[in-house]
Amino acid sequence: MATIKILESSDSHVKLLLKGIDRVYANALRRFAISEVPCMAIDEIVIHDNSSVLYDEILAHRLGLIPLTTDLEGYILPQDCDCKTSLGCTKCRVLLVLDAVATDEVKTIYSGDLVSEDTRVKPYVDNIPIIKLAPSQKIKLEAYAKLGKGRTHAKWQPVAISTLTDTDNASEFHLTIESTGSLPANEILLQATSILNTKLKDMNQSIQENVK
């Protein structure tokens, strides 16, 4: 009989004891948490002014790796949206604006300086350094965050850790998921379980249709 016991649980971390579950399915949950559960990340940037020492491409890369809180019910994946535009629309993207200038002394710009049009989608923490501006340097840009999946790019991985480890009992495993902050760890687990269930149902239906 398959059983699941929660050993540890918080917004950022969940650890389960899986009993009587085939390792293939347990490992699928681990993999889906990394590669299939969508989350928000900055994907497109329109730079209006950048007099800093960083190239636009490096700045864009740094912004893309800032974990953003995610509302899975409020937005859809860009490929599922009917707008079909590179910057997206209000159904599939969120606009964040960065407008910063250093006046008389060096100024560090942090993730908290990004201003989002939707308070549900914003940097998970405010103290991630983005860049240091020397006096008179400034940055002004528009950043567009979209849903994506980790199998496309690491910036869309909602987990920092997703591991499956053996116990002393051959039929028992520990599944550990640690969130980057984009989604609560429990929600990542539930989403991964739902994805696995959908894939199994689709496979079962396909088999039934092809063996008739």
N, C-alpha and C positions, 0 to 999 in steps of 0.2 A: 504494500500500500504506500502510495506517495504522500509524503508529508513535508511541510515547510515550516520551519521555526525561525522567528525573528530573534537574533541574538543581540543586535545593536541597531538603533534607529534614531536618526536626527535628520534635519533638513539637508545636511551636507554628506551624510554617511549612512549606509545601511549594510548590515551583514546578516546573511541567512544561513541556516543549516538545511540542506536539501537531503531528504532521505527517500530512497526507492525511486529516484528519478534517473533515467538513463543519462549518462554523461553527455551524450550528443545533444540532448535538449537543454541541459544545464549550460553547456558551452555556447549554445545558440543564444541563450539569454545574455550571456556575457558579451558576445560579439555584437548583438543587436543594440545593446546599451551604448556601444562605442560607435557603430557605423550606421544604424538605421533610425534611432530616435532623433527627430529634428530639434534644432534650437536656433536662436537668432545669433547672427554675427554680421558685422559690417562687411559689405561686399563691394560696394561701389562708392567712389569718393569724387566729388567735384571740388577742386582746390581753386579758390579765388585769389589767395595771396599766401605765399610761403617764402619768407626771407630768412628762414632758419638755416642751420647747417645741414639738415637732412634732405636728401632727395625725396621727391614726391612719392616714389615707389616704396622707399623704406618707411616713410610715415604711414602710408596706406597699409603696409604689412603690420606695423605695430598696432594700428587701430583695429585691424581685423582680428587680432588675437585677444582683445579685451572681452572677457565674458559679459554677456548681456542677459539680464533677466528676460524670460520668454513667456509669452502668452500663446499657447498652442491653439486655444479656441478662438482667438481674435484675429489670427492671420492664417493664410494658406501658403503652400509652397509656390514659388514663382512659376514653375512649370504647369501648375494646376490653375493659374489665374488667366482670365481672358484678356487682360490688358496687353500682354505680349510686348512690353517695352523694357528696355535695359535697366532703367531706374525704378520700374515698378509703379504701383499705385497704392492707394491707402488700404487695399485689401491684402497686399502681399509685401509691403515694406514699411519701415519706420524711418523718418528723417531725424538725424541728430546733427546739431550744429556746434562747431568749435570756432570761437572768435576770441583770440587771445593776443595780448601785446605786452612786451616788457618795456618799461619806461626807463628808469634810472639805474636799475640793477638787474642782475640775472634772475630770471623767474622760471620755476619749474611748472610745467603744465601737466595736470593729472587727469585721470579718467573722469573725475567728478566735474571737470570743466566742460564736458560734453553735455549739451542741453538737448533733451529728447522731446519730440512733439507728443509722445505717449509715455506717461509715467510708468506704465506696465512694462515698458521695454527701455532699459537704461543700464549703465554699467553696474555690475553686481556690487563692486566696491568702488569708492571714490578716490582711493590713494594709489592707484597704479600710475607710475610715472610714464609719460608719453615722450616728452622732450624738454630740454632746457633752452630758453630763449635768452640771448644776450640783449643788452639795452638797445632799444629801437627795433628789434626783430619782432615779427608778428606772424600769426597763422590765422587764416580765415578759410573755412571749408564747410562743405555739406557732406555728411556721411549717411549712406543708405544701408540700413540693416535689413536682412532678409532671412527667412527660414532656409535651412539647408541640412544636409546629412553628412556625418563624419566620413563616409566612404568617398565623398567628393573632395573634402578638404578638412584638415585637422582643426581648423577654427570652428567647425560645426560639430565637434565632438562635445557632448554635454558632460562627459565624465573625465576626471583626472586619473581615476583608477577604476578598472573593472577586471576583477580576477576570479578565477575558479581554482580552488586548492583542495587537495585530498585531505582526508582525515584518516584516523587509524582504522576506520571501517571502510571497506572497499566500496560500499554502496552509498556512502555519505560524502557530501561535498560542502565546502564553504564558498558561497558567492558573496563577494564584497564589491560594492559600488560606491565610489566617492564622486560627488558632483563638483563641477567647476563653479557652480553658482547659477548657471543658466536655468536649471530646473531643480526642484527638490529631488533628493535621491530616491525617495519612494515613488515619485511620479515617473522617473526614468525607468524604474523597475516595472511599474505597471504598463508603461508604454511599450517596453521591450516584450513583455508577456503578451500584450494585445497583438503586436506585430507577428510574433511567433504563431499565435493562434490563427491569425488571418492567413499566413503562409501555409500552414498545415491544412486549413479548410480549402484553400485554392488548389493545393496539390491533390487533395482527396477528390475534389470535383473534377479536376482535369483527368485523373486516372479513371474515374467512373465514366466520363464522356468518351474516353478513348478505348475502353474495353468492351463497350456495347457492340 
